[in-house]
């Protein structure tokens, strides 16, 4: 393999591992307790 093929292969490998790590992080990230939007959280003013 030439130098450029090695560089491209390394970049692609790093990209794949970063993507997999991002997916794992999103899966393990703690979700907020309520799924209410900011508008729903504000008290109503009549």
ABEGO torsion letter per residue (X at the ends): XBAAAAAAAAAAAAAAAAAAAAAAAAAABBBBABABBAAAABBBBX
